[in-house]
Amino acid sequence: MQELTLKDIHNLSLEILKDVHAFCERENIKYSLAYGTLIGALRHKGFIPWDDDIDICMPRPDYEKFIRTYKSDKFDIAYTGVECKYDCLIAYARVFDTKRTIAKNAHWISERTGLWIDVFPLDGVSNDQAAYEAEFKEIYNQWSSIIPKKIQFTRIMDQQGIVNKLKLIKKKIKTLNGLGGHKLQRVFNKRIQRIPYGSTQFWTNYAVVDGGFEYIPIETFQNTVLVDFEGEKFRAMNGYDKMLRTFYGDYMQLPPEEKRIPHQSYIRFYWKNK
């Protein structure tokens, strides 16, 4: 199989985003470009040159509608929930291509998948920032306990040589003792939705918390505006500048060269028929 180039990843990711955008426009689902994708739109009018993924986010009510109703002739969707046909250990959705591509080292899902974009739900948090920060630490510890459980989806057949296969089997036995990943994920997903989006003056992304505190005023996402991205128009939250400066500081400045690396460099994507 032939590995996708960075340009291939950009082109196919953009296809997925266009499909999701069109669906959200038809169904009146509010979404925004997020994180590096949003910075790319504002700073580069497209992908950050070295970036290799697309992120979008949705207020929890819109997210729940999206995962219930999203249909596509080209792409599929996976998320943790009884309605999803895939077993996976994430607290958010991924829309992906399985017809043309295959992913290796993608340990979050039981089935083989292909190139994806991330769809993050946004949840409400306390109006008391100290209370939020205390809960964040607990959420972070709970999230961290799930990460090692993803080894249950690491494929023994993908390991090179009998020694590596035996090492993985041993690690699986050691890591997966006790409460399984699926039960931990269900408990986690329920907890992060404890405060309904819009019932307080702040929101956060508890689905992935390795980026640090994300305590954002609700008015940043009251509506959306259109921004340019790779010659197309996509949605961004109206308060994108405040959101990005809260999280990144001066996001219009390029990072040092040593930090200009792909976000998902440990994952390899391949064309199925090349």
Disulfide bonds with the S-S distance in Angstrom:
none
